[in-house]
Amino acid sequence: MLETSISLLKDSPLIDLVRQPFRAIRTHRLETLAVTAIFALAALLRLGWPGVNAFGFDEGTLSLIALNMARGGRFAAIGMPSSVGIPNPPAAAWIMAGPYLVTPDPLFATLFVGVLSLLAVVGVWAMARRAWGVPAGLAAALFLAASPQSVFYARNIWSQNLLPPLALLWAWAGYRAASRPARRWAITLNVFLAGTIFQVHLAGAALALGTLYLGIRYCWWRQLTSVLIGAALAILALAPYAVTVACCRPDVAAQFRTLSATPSQTDLSAFAQTIQLGIGTGWAYVATGRLDTLSQAIFPAAAMALLLPLGLMALGKELFPSNKLIVRPDSLAPMTSEGETVGHPNPPSSAMHLTPRPKPDASDLAALILVWLLATPLFFLRHTTPVLPHYELAALPALALAVGAATSLLRDRRGAWLIVGAMAIIAVTWAVQIGTSLNLERRVETPDGLGTPLSITRDAAYGLPTQAPVLFFTHGDNPATDGEAAIFSVLWWNRPHRIVNGEDVLILPPEPAYLMATLAPFQAWEELRDGGLISNLLTFPRRKGALPFVATPYDGHSDPTGFTPFSAPILLDDGLQLEGWRARRVGNRLRISTLWRVVSVPASGTYQQFHHLNTSTTLDGQPFLVSDVPLSAFNWRMGDRLIVMGDFFPKAANHFWVDVGQYTLPDLKRAARIDGTGDSIRLGPFDWSP
């Protein structure tokens, strides 16, 4: 009797009513713990290992444009160069100007990109959960949190790294615009983003195909005002770029003409790259590419190759359910210009009751995801340039949502959680691979990686004492074309500095400064060493297997040793005065070094120095060997001394002399001697043998 009473009490509606809140609290807590763990993993992979990320020419160039806009007062009308040979519009620089407005430190801007990617993880979780429930949200978030491409393309300042979060915002706006009545602001936002994301990176143009689909399916011509506002805002954003190219940059206009005349080809490479994104392969070139074991590389790819088809099947099932009409009854109702359903002229029966749909359902999202997945590979089906893997990054959130949809394929709830569990194992495996690669990249030089990490160059740049300006000698002096010039221009934004092509010139300033070189076995550093000017050697290590940066303080007046002085210095009309020279062996080279003083800064232009090596057997006035070198004249300051180097590789011993002088490009006009005796200076003679 007692057992019967207890059994009835357990099954009573009253007890069940009491149990429900506790079940809800318990379920909510478990989901909260799971979501928190996923977001923590996503944050660790994106924001952990700070500075262990590429920061080369692309990142430096984009950062310089953003810094000039945020802190230099120069509006960006043209963006960084693109892989197709034409510069991008400047929208990526506009976005990156935000973090650089807070601080010029590129590490902060790098973390900003990681935070945007983290918000994309939150977004796919919210969209998948709303459409298909808790398991779908967790599976989608797990994929995007740990996908290798999603992580590595969120750890540096590339314009293409902004594509996934912007594409997700575009999709969310399109999904919200599927409501009936349509949300006008969502239509405007979707159209604006479709016309603006390609201004961040040209690959974003593919999303316009998705917007075209949405406009046709949901009859956006009935909301023409909202469409026109979004299009007008996108055109307004593009106007500075278009006007600048048309009016001020004939070189860019010529690049567009060249690109349009390039023969095109049709292939499925973009589809293959989208598949690689989905299964998590092909990411070695954005990291080190070195995994601990073969099984780690194979398992997640094989598992994802099973999960993604399930997701596509689930999306197809949402679109064409077996137990529902393909054309929904509510879609038959006529609508006003405001998008509201009105009464049907022939009222249907109660079985076909027509009611407006207040919000989009899972089928709307399923259709959007499929179109989204197809948009980028279809856009690049025919192309005139190589299709690169990062062109498909806009599809990453769609792949995550497809994984989430896979949980709705099985009616058994345990099947959905089985998919979540499998995705969790895959995510952990990916995380181990990513962590292994980042640890390796932080410690060891990786020839297959993407250059010296930001943490290394940042430590070197910020490690110099700040009480004096710095002259940095590296391979090139133009931030628009040279990687280290762009990198250190960003790192020393707030510090007086000069970046000099140290392959040919060493500049000794007339005031105390720090002289830094990218390597010790480097031409400018060799002149410092052989001239006895290294007073206190400072080294800034790179990773294992790479030579360190080197630096030394300079007092502003010490003379380099080993030079043969002139009894009377020789002044040229470009403002340089020759004070001494020397010829010596450096390795297997004959080096002619000339010591000059900047008496007056010349007019802006491109200056070169010629070195004509002559022997007693030189015929018809033609030099035996020639070495012409650039002088980085834009870096000269009044009172600087320059050591200019000309290297030769004679194959036999001889009695040599050298004629030196300077000229401008492109007119080849030589600088004349002030004493009126010509336009060259003879050095020597001297003997040299290989």
N, C-alpha and C positions, 0 to 999 in steps of 0.2 A: 504493500500500500504506500509506504513511504517512498520507495523507489519510483513508483508510478507518479506520485505527486511531484517528486524532484524532476522527473523527465518532462512532465507537462509544464513545470515552471521554467525549465531551460528553454523550451520551445515557444513560450508565450510571447506575444507581441510586445508586452511591457519590457521583458528582459532584453529582447532584441533591440528595442528602442534605446535602452541604456547602453547596450554594447556598441552601437553604431558610432557614437562620438569617439570612443576609445579606439575602435578599429581605424577610424579616420585619422586620429592623432598618431597612431602607430605607423600607419602607411605614410602619412605626411613626413614623419620623422625619418623613416627609412629613405624616402625619396630625397629629402633634404640632405641627408648624409651622402647619398650617392652623387647628387648634383654638386655638392660642395667638393667632394673628392675629384670629380671630373674637372671642375673649374680650377681646382688647385693644380692638377696635373697640367692642364693647358697653360696656366700661368707660369709654372716651373719651366716648361719646355720653351716658352717664349721669352720669359724675363730672367730666367736663371742663366748662369754662365755669362754675366754681363760683359759685353765687349768681345766675346768670342764669336765674332761675325765678320763677314766681309765688309771692308770699307775702302773701296778702291776708287777708280776714276768715276764710275757711274754715281756712286753714293756721294763722292766729293763734289761732283759737278752739280747734282741736284741740290745738295746742301748749300753750295755757294749761291745758287740762284735764290733759294729760300732765305738765306741770311741777308743777301743784298736787299731783298724785299722787306724782311722783318726789321732789320737793323740798319740797313744802308740807305733806306728811303728811295729805292729804285724799284718801280713797279715792273713785275715780270710779264713781258708780252710774248716771250718765246721760251719753251722749256728745254730740257736736256736733249742731246742727240739720241736718236732711236736706232734700233738694229736694222731698219729698212733704209737708212741713209738720209732721212729727213728729220729735223728736230720735232719733238713732241710739242703740242700746245702746253701752256704753262700751268694747267690746273693742279698737277702734282706738287709743283713748287708753292702754289697758293695754300694747299693743305699743309705742307711741311713748314710753311712760315709760322704756323701756330706754335709748335713746340720751340722753334728757334726764337720766337718772341719772348719766351720764358727764360731761356738760357742758350748761349751759343755752343754749348757742349753737345757734340753729335751723339754721345751716349744717351742723353735724354731723348733726342729725336728718334733714336733707334728703339728705345723702350716705348715711345709713343706708338710706333707702328705695331709693336707687339700687343699693346693694349687694344688697338683697333681690331686686331685679329682675335683677341680674347673676347671682345664684344660680339664678334661674328659667331663664336662658339655658343655664347648665350643666346644669340638670335636663332640659330638652327634648333637649339633645344626648345625654345619657346614655340617656334612654328610647328615642329614635329609633334610636340606634346599636345598642342591645341588640336591638331588634325587627327592624330591616331593614338593619343594617350601617353601615359608615363613611360612604358618601355620604348616607344618610338623616340621620345625626346632624349632618353638616356643613350640609345644607340647612335642617334645622329650626333649628339654632342661628343660621344667617345671617338667617333670617326674624325671629326674636325679637330678635336683637341690634340690628337696624337698622329694624324697623317703626316708623314715626313715632309711632303711638299708644303702642307699647311704650316708646319712649324718653321722650316728653314726659310720659306718666303715671308715669314713674319719677323725675322731676326735682323733685317738690315733695311737700309733706306733706298729701296728701288721703287720706281713709280708703279711697276707691275704688282708690287706687294700690296698696294691699296685696292687692287681689283676685287679680291674676295669679300671684304666688308662692304664695299660699295655695291657690288652685285647683289649681295644679300639685302641691302637697303632697297635696291631697285625691285627685287622680287617681293619683298614685304609690301611695298607700295602697290605693286601690281595685284597682289593677293587681296589687299584691302579695297582696291578699286573694283574687285569683282562683286562687291556687295550690291544688293538691290534694295533701296535706291543706291546708285553708285556714289561713292565718296569723292566729291570733286577734288579735294586737296590731294587725295591719293593718286588720281589720274594726273594731276599737274606734276606731282613729285616724280611719278614714274616716267613721264615724258621728258621732264627736265633731266633726270639721271640718264636716260637713254641717249640724250644728246650731249651729255657732259662727261660721262665716264670715259669715252674715247679720248677726251681732252686730258685725262689723267694718264692713260696709256692707250695707244692706238688699237690694241686688241679689244678694248671695251666696246668698240663699234658693233660687235656681234650682238650685243644686247638689244640693239634697235630692232632686230628681227623678232625678238620676244615681245617687244612693245607693239609691233605691227600685228602680231597674233592677238594680243590682248585687245587692241582696238577693234579688230574685226569681230572677235568672239563676243565682246560685251558692248558692241555698238557704241563706241565712244564718240562717233559723230553726233550723237544726241547730246553729248557734253562738249561741244566744240569749243566753248569758251575756255574750259579747263585745259583742253589739249593745246589750244593756241597760247595760253599763258605759259605752260611748261616749255613749249617750243621756243617762244620768244625769250625766255630766260636762258635757255641753252644757247641760242644765237647770240645773245648779249654777252655771255661768257666767252664765246668763240671770237667775238669781234676784234679784241686787241691783237690776237694772233693773226687773223685774216688780214687786217689792215696793215700790220707790220710786214708780213710776207709780201703783200701786193705792192706796198709803197716804199719800203725801206730795205728789203732783203732780197735783191735779185738772185743771190746765190741760192737761197732756199727755194725760190720760185723755179730756178733751173733744176734743182734736185727733184722737185715735183714732176717737172716735164720729163726728166730722165726716167723716173720711176714709172710714169704712165706709159712710156715707150718700151719698157722692159717686157720681153716675151713672158707670157704666163704659162702655168702648168696646172694640171689637175691630178690630185692624188688623195689618198686617205691618211696622210701623215697626221693630220690634226685629230682624226678619230683614234688613231693608235696612241697618241699622246694623252688624250682624254682617258683612255683605258688605263694607261700607266698611272695617271693621277688617282684613279679609283682603286687600283690594287696596290699602290704604294711602291712602285718600282721606278727606276730611272732617275733617282735623286742624287746619285753619287757626285755629280758635277757641282751641286750646290753645297756639298760638305766635303768630307774626305773620301767617301766612297768605300771605306774599309770597314767591313763588319767582322765580328768575332768569329762567327761560324756560318757555314753555308745554310744550315737549317734555319737560322734566324732570318736569312734573306728569303728563303723559299716559303716558310710557313705562312706569314701574313699575306703574301701575294696569292697563294693558293686558296686560303680561307676567304679573302676578299673576292676572288674570282667566283666563289660560290654565293657569297652574300649579295653582291651587286645584281646578278640576274634575278634573285628573289625580290630585290627591291623594285626592279623594273616590272616584274610580273605583278607585284602589288599595286604599282601605279596604274598599270593597264587594267587591273581588276576594278580599281576605283573609277576609271573612266567608263568601262563597259561592264557594269555589274550584271550578273546573270538573272537577278530577280527584280530588276527595275527597268523602266523604259529608258532608252538611250536619250530621247528627247523628253525632258522633264515637263510635267503639265504646267508648272508655273512659268516656264519659258514661253508658253503659248500666249500669255496674256499681253495685250498691247500695253505700251508704256507712254507716258507723257514725255515732253522734252526735258523734264527734270529727272527722268529715270524712275518714276513711280508707276506702279501697276494700276490700271483703271479697270472698270467693269467690262466684261466681255459682252459683245453684242448678242451672243447666244449663250445665256448662262448654262454652264455645264451641270451635269448631275452631281450629286453629293460624292460620288466615287472619284470625280475629277475636280475636287474643290480647289480653286485657284487662290493662293495667298502669296503675298510678296515674301521673298526670302531676305531676312534682315542682314544676314552675313554670309560670306562664302563658306562652302563646305569642303570636305576633303577632296572631292573630285575636282574642284577648281584648283586646289594646290597641286594635285597630281598632274593635271594638264600643264600647269605652269612649269613644273619641274621637268617634265619631258621636253617641252619646248626649250627650256633653259639649257638642258643638257645637249640638245641638238644644235643650238644657235651657234656656238663658237666653232665646232668642227665644220658645220655647213658654211659658215662665213669664210673659212680658210680652205674650203674644198678646192677652189681655184685661186692661185696666188702667184705673185710675181717675184717674191723673195722667199728664202727658206722659212719654214714654219718652226718656230722655237717652242720648247715645252712650256715656257712661262706664258705663252699666248693663251693657254687654256685655263689659267688660274681662276677666271671668273666662274668656271663651272664647279669649283671645289664645294661651295655650300650646297649646290644642287645634288652632288654626289652624296653628301652627308644626309640630306633629306631623303634621298632614295634608300639609303641604308636604314633610316628610321622607318620608312614605309614598309620595309620588309617584315617588321614585327606584326603588321596587320594582316599578313597573308594567311596565317594560320588561325583558325577559329579557337583552337586550344590556347588558353592564356599561358600555359607552361611553354608552348612553342615560342611565344614572343619573348619570354624571359630567357629561353635558351639562346636566341639570337643576341640578346643583350649580353649574356655571358660570353658568347663567342667573340663579340665585338670588344669586350673588356680584355680578353686574353690577347687579341690582336693589338689593342692599344698599348698594353703593357709591353708586348714584344717590340713594337715600334719605339716606345719610350726608351727601352734598353738600348736599341740600336742608335737612337738619336743621342742619348747620353754618352754612349761609348764614342761616337764620332766627335762630339763636342769636347770631351776630355782629351781625345787625341789631338784635335785641332788646337786646343789651348797649349799643349806641351811640345808638339813635334811639328817641324816643317812638313807640310803635305803638298807635294808637287801637283797632285790632281785637284787640290782645293782651289779656293778663290782668293789667294793672296794672303798677306799678313793681316791678322785680325786687328780690329779697331783697338782692342785693349793694349796691344803692343805699341802701335804708333801713338796712341793717346798717352801712354806712360812716358814715351820718349819725349813727346812735345811738351807735356806738362812737367816733366822732370827737370828741365833746365831752370836754373835760378832766374827770377823775373826782373832783376835790377838792371838789365841791359838788353838792348835789342839783339836779335839773332839773325845770322845769315846761314841759310841752309843750302848745301851744295848737293845736288841730286841729278838724276838723268832727265833733264828738261826743266824749263822755267815757265811754261805756259799752262795755267790751270785749265784752259779750254781743251788742251790736247794731251797733257802729261799727268799721269796718275798721282805720283807723290806730290807734285806741285799743287794739285787740287786738294789732296788730303791735308797737307800741312797748312794750306791757306785757310781751311776751315778750322783746324785745331788752334791756329794762332790768330784767330779773327780779332781778338782784343789786344794783341801784342804787336809792337813794331817788329817787322821782320822783312827779309828779302829772300826770295827763292831763286837760286842761280843755277844755270846749267854748268855743273862742276866738271863736266867732261873736258871743257876747253878753257875755263876761266876760274881763277881764284880772286875774290875781291877782299881787300884789306881795308876796312873802314877807318876814318880818321878819329873815331871815338871808341871807347871800350864796347865790346860786343862779345857774344858767344858765336863761335864758328862751328857749325855742325855738318857732318857728312853722312850720307846714307850708308857708307861702308868705309872701312879703313883702306882696302886696296882699291882706291878710287883716285882719279887724277888730281882733283883739287886737294884731297887730303895728302897725297904724295908730295905736293908742293909745300904744304904746311910742314910736313915732317922733314923734308930735305932742307927747308929754309930755317929750321930750328925754331919754329913758332909754336910748338905744342908745349905749353907750360904746365898744364894740369889736365891730364887725360880723363875724360868722362865717357863711360860706356853705358849704353842702354840695350840690354839683351833682347834679341828676338827669341824665337823658339829654338829648340834643339835642332841642329843641322843648318842654322842660318847665322850669318855673321851679324854682330851688333851694330847699332848706330854708334857713332863716335862724335865727340865734341870737345872743344877746348876754349877757355876764355882768351881773349885777345885784348891787349891794353890800349890799342889805338895808335901806337907810334913805333913799336919795335920793327926793325928792318929785317927782311929775310936775308939769310946768308948765302954765299956762293955765287952772287951775281957780279959780272964784270961791269963796272960803272962807266958811263961816258964822261969825258972831261967837261963837256957842255951838253946838257940834255937837249934832245931834238924834239921840237914841238910841231905837231901836225895841225891843219886847219879844222879838224873835227874836235879839237879840244884835248886830245891826248898827247902826253909828253913822254917820250921814251927815256928811261933813266938807267937801264942796265939790261944785260942778257946773260944767258949761260946755255951751254950745250952739254948734255950728259946722257949716260945710259940709264934707262928705266926698263928693267926686264930685258926683252930682246928689241927694244925700241931705241931710236935716237930721238931725244926730246930737245926741242928748242924752246926755251922759256924766255919771255920778254917781260920786263918790269916797266909799267907805265903809271903815270899819275894823271888823274882827271883834273885838268886845269879849268876847263869850262864844260858844262853839260851840253852835248850837241843837240841839234834839232831832232825831233822824234823821227825814227826811221829804222831800217834794218841794216846793221853794220857787221861787216865781216873783216877778218884779218887774214892776209895771205902770207904764206911761208914758201919761198921758192928755194929749194936746195940745189946748189950748183957744184960742179966739179971742174977740174982743168980740162976735161974732155967734152964739156957742154958745147953743143953745136948750134949755130944760128940763133943764139940768144934765147933758146928754149931751156927752161929749167930741167934739171935732172929728175927731180921729184917735187910734187906740190902738195901742200896741206893747207886748206882754207878752213877756218873755224868761225862760228858765230860768236858775237861779243856780248850779248845780253845788255845792249846799251840802255834799255829802259830801266835797268837796275843801277846805273851809275849815279853817284852823288859827288858833289864838289869835294875834292880832297881825297877821294878814294884812290888807292893804288891797286892796279890790276896786274896779275901774273897771267899772261896768255900763253897757252901751250900749243905747239905744233909737233906732232909725232910722225916719224918716218921709220921705214923698215928697209934700209939699204942692205943689199945682198953681198956687198964686197967692201973691203977697207978702201978709204980714199981720203984725199985732201979736200975738205968741203968749205964752202961759205954759204950764207943764207941771205936772201933779200926779203925784207918784211915791209909791210905797209897795210893800209886799210882802204876799204871801198864800201859803197852802199849798194843795196839791192832795191829794185831790179835794174837800176840804170847803170850799174858797174862803174860808177864814177869814183875815182881814187881820191883819197885825201892828200893834199899837197903839203910839202914841208914849208914851214913859215920862212925858212932861210932861203927859199927860192931855188933849191938845188934838186928838185925832182919830187917824185911821189913814192920813193922806196928808200929803205935804209939797209945798208950792207953790214952784215955781222960776220966776223971771222977774219982770217981762215982758221980752221981747226982740223985735227985728224980724228977719225973714228973708224973702228973696225968691228964687225959683227961678232 
